[in-house]
Amino acid sequence: MRPDGSPRRVAVQLDGEPRSTFAGTLRTLGYDVVAVPVYTWALPDALAPAERVVTAVAERTIDAVTFTSAHAVSSFAGIAERMGLSDAVGAAFEVGAVLLVCVGGVTAARAKAEGFGRCVVPSKPRLGAMVQAMVVEFSGRAVTLDLGGSRVAVQGRLVSVGGGAPVRLTDREHAVLETLVRRPGAVVSKRELLDRVWSGESDEHVVEVTVGRLRRRLGAAGASIETVVRRGYRLATR
């Protein structure tokens, strides 16, 4: 209060978050608050693109999601909740199946508050630093194999054989290769691949077709995906 008993006037720049209680709290403390709205954060009328991203995270068919504001994190979490995918999305982030990248500490704190536990944050809250942090994280995930005498580098959905140009695998091809790479030399049955890669599918022929495409994409190294008659497939490595 001023000496004459009138409230002190303060200007508060709103950050676009409709649920913010900061201005209201100041008013209850006796301040004359002048709210200055710079922008309003709201969901778009067409949610289909955002819903596709949420579904992709839940199904673990994309490698990473980046957030540049705390509001974006909350909106993403809200969409996931409305779609009934909150648990699947949170699990995908938690185990690192999908990389969650935040531009800075404020955004990361919101991600944690929304239940997204694992997050990559750059040392400086800048877009360039965020991209660099993501690149560094993925560079440590590359897997190099010797398949049929060829050096095969696998990083996410990109595969390079013998130092050649990277080939981008489809979601199914990537999932099959990832399953085989995790257990080199071990036989993985068609049924197991079917259960892991295809949801609700019962025809094992789709496995055979996808393995055939994957072999062709790997070129000479494709022969290292061996068929074990009546049992399944195995990845022969050196």
C-alpha positions in Angstrom: 0.0 0.0 0.0 1.0 3.6 -0.6 1.2 6.0 2.4 -2.2 7.4 1.4 -3.7 3.9 1.6 -4.1 3.3 -2.1 -2.8 0.0 -3.6 0.5 0.0 -5.4 0.0 -0.6 -9.1 2.1 -3.3 -10.9 2.1 -4.4 -14.5 2.3 -8.1 -15.1 3.2 -9.5 -18.5 1.1 -12.6 -19.1 2.8 -15.6 -20.7 -0.3 -16.9 -22.5 -1.0 -19.7 -19.9 -4.8 -19.4 -19.2 -4.3 -21.4 -15.9 -1.7 -19.0 -14.5 -2.7 -17.7 -11.0 0.2 -15.2 -10.6 -1.8 -12.0 -11.4 -4.7 -13.2 -9.1 -2.3 -13.9 -6.3 -0.9 -10.4 -6.5 -4.4 -9.0 -6.3 -5.2 -10.9 -3.2 -2.0 -9.3 -1.7 -3.5 -5.9 -2.3 -1.8 -4.8 -5.5 -3.6 -3.0 -8.3 -2.6 -5.4 -11.1 -2.5 -4.3 -14.7 -2.4 -7.4 -16.8 -0.5 -7.1 -20.1 -1.4 -10.0 -22.5 1.2 -10.4 -25.1 -0.2 -13.6 -26.6 -2.6 -16.4 -25.8 -1.6 -20.1 -26.0 -4.4 -22.2 -27.3 -4.9 -25.5 -29.1 -5.5 -25.2 -32.9 -8.9 -26.0 -34.3 -7.5 -28.9 -36.3 -5.9 -31.3 -33.9 -5.2 -34.2 -36.3 -1.5 -33.3 -36.9 -0.8 -33.2 -33.1 -2.8 -36.4 -32.6 -0.7 -38.1 -35.2 2.5 -37.1 -33.3 1.0 -38.4 -30.0 0.0 -41.7 -31.6 3.5 -42.0 -33.1 5.1 -41.5 -29.7 2.7 -44.0 -28.1 3.5 -46.6 -30.8 7.2 -45.7 -30.7 7.4 -45.2 -34.5 9.3 -41.9 -34.3 12.7 -41.2 -32.8 12.3 -37.9 -31.0 10.0 -35.0 -30.1 11.2 -31.5 -29.3 9.5 -28.9 -27.2 10.3 -25.2 -27.2 7.9 -24.0 -24.5 6.3 -25.3 -21.4 2.8 -24.6 -22.9 3.5 -27.0 -25.7 4.4 -29.7 -23.3 1.1 -29.2 -21.4 -0.9 -29.2 -24.6 0.8 -32.3 -25.8 0.0 -34.0 -22.5 -3.6 -32.9 -22.6 -4.1 -34.3 -26.1 -2.5 -37.6 -25.0 -4.9 -37.8 -22.0 -7.9 -37.1 -24.2 -6.8 -39.9 -26.5 -6.3 -42.3 -23.7 -2.6 -42.6 -24.5 -1.0 -40.9 -21.5 0.5 -44.1 -20.0 1.9 -45.3 -23.4 3.4 -41.9 -24.2 5.0 -41.6 -20.7 6.4 -45.1 -21.0 7.9 -44.4 -24.4 9.7 -41.3 -23.0 10.7 -43.0 -19.8 12.5 -45.9 -21.5 14.1 -43.7 -24.2 12.2 -45.4 -27.0 11.3 -41.9 -28.1 13.7 -39.2 -27.1 12.1 -36.2 -25.4 14.1 -33.0 -26.0 13.3 -29.7 -24.2 14.8 -26.3 -25.1 15.5 -25.3 -21.5 15.0 -25.9 -17.8 11.5 -24.3 -17.6 10.2 -26.5 -20.4 11.9 -29.5 -18.9 10.3 -28.8 -15.5 6.9 -28.8 -17.1 7.7 -32.1 -18.8 8.6 -33.6 -15.4 5.4 -32.1 -13.9 3.3 -33.8 -16.6 4.9 -37.1 -15.8 7.5 -37.3 -18.6 10.5 -38.3 -16.5 13.3 -38.6 -19.0 14.4 -35.5 -20.9 17.4 -34.2 -22.8 18.1 -30.5 -22.0 20.9 -28.4 -23.5 23.3 -26.5 -21.3 22.1 -23.2 -22.8 18.4 -22.6 -23.6 18.8 -22.0 -27.3 17.3 -23.7 -30.3 20.8 -24.4 -31.8 22.0 -25.9 -28.5 18.8 -28.0 -28.3 19.5 -29.5 -31.8 23.1 -30.1 -30.9 22.1 -31.9 -27.7 19.8 -34.1 -29.6 22.5 -34.9 -32.2 25.0 -35.8 -29.4 22.4 -38.1 -27.8 21.6 -39.9 -31.0 25.3 -40.2 -31.9 25.8 -42.4 -28.9 23.0 -44.7 -29.9 24.5 -45.8 -33.2 25.1 -49.6 -33.5 27.8 -50.9 -35.9 27.7 -54.5 -37.1 29.8 -56.7 -39.3 27.3 -58.5 -41.6 28.7 -60.7 -44.3 31.9 -58.7 -44.3 30.2 -55.4 -44.7 30.2 -52.7 -42.0 26.6 -51.8 -41.3 25.8 -48.8 -39.2 22.3 -48.6 -37.7 21.1 -45.3 -36.1 17.4 -45.1 -35.6 15.7 -45.8 -38.9 18.8 -45.0 -40.9 21.0 -47.8 -42.1 24.3 -47.4 -43.9 26.1 -50.4 -45.5 29.8 -50.3 -46.2 29.9 -46.5 -45.7 27.3 -45.9 -48.4 24.5 -43.4 -48.4 22.0 -44.0 -45.5 18.8 -45.8 -46.3 15.7 -45.0 -44.3 13.8 -48.1 -43.3 10.0 -48.2 -42.9 8.6 -48.6 -39.4 8.1 -52.3 -39.8 11.5 -52.9 -41.4 13.2 -51.0 -38.6 11.3 -52.9 -35.9 12.2 -56.3 -37.3 15.9 -55.3 -37.7 15.9 -53.9 -34.2 14.5 -57.1 -32.8 17.1 -59.2 -34.5 20.0 -56.8 -33.6 19.1 -57.1 -29.9 19.7 -60.8 -30.1 22.4 -61.5 -32.6 22.8 -65.2 -33.4 19.6 -66.1 -31.7 16.6 -67.5 -33.5 13.6 -65.3 -33.4 10.4 -67.0 -34.4 7.9 -65.5 -36.9 5.3 -65.5 -34.2 7.4 -63.4 -31.9 8.2 -60.9 -34.7 4.5 -60.9 -35.5 3.6 -60.1 -31.9 6.3 -57.5 -31.5 5.9 -55.6 -34.8 2.3 -56.1 -35.9 -0.6 -55.5 -33.5 -3.5 -57.8 -34.0 -2.1 -59.4 -37.2 -2.2 -63.2 -37.4 -0.8 -63.9 -40.9 2.9 -64.8 -40.7 3.2 -64.0 -44.4 3.6 -60.3 -43.6 6.8 -61.2 -41.7 8.2 -63.0 -44.6 7.4 -60.1 -47.0 9.0 -57.5 -44.6 12.1 -59.6 -44.1 12.5 -59.9 -47.8 12.3 -56.2 -48.3 14.7 -55.6 -45.5 17.2 -58.0 -47.0 17.0 -56.1 -50.3 17.6 -52.8 -48.6 20.7 -54.1 -46.9 22.2 -55.2 -50.2 25.0 -57.7 -49.7 24.6 -57.6 -46.0 21.0 -58.8 -46.3 22.2 -62.4 -46.6 23.1 -62.2 -42.9 19.4 -62.4 -42.0 19.3 -66.1 -42.2 16.1 -68.2 -42.4 16.0 -71.1 -39.9 13.5 -73.6 -41.4 10.3 -74.0 -39.4 11.8 -71.8 -36.6 12.2 -68.2 -37.8 15.1 -65.9 -38.5 18.5 -65.0 -37.0 21.1 -62.4 -37.6 24.5 -63.8 -38.3 27.2 -61.4 -37.1 31.0 -61.7 -36.9 
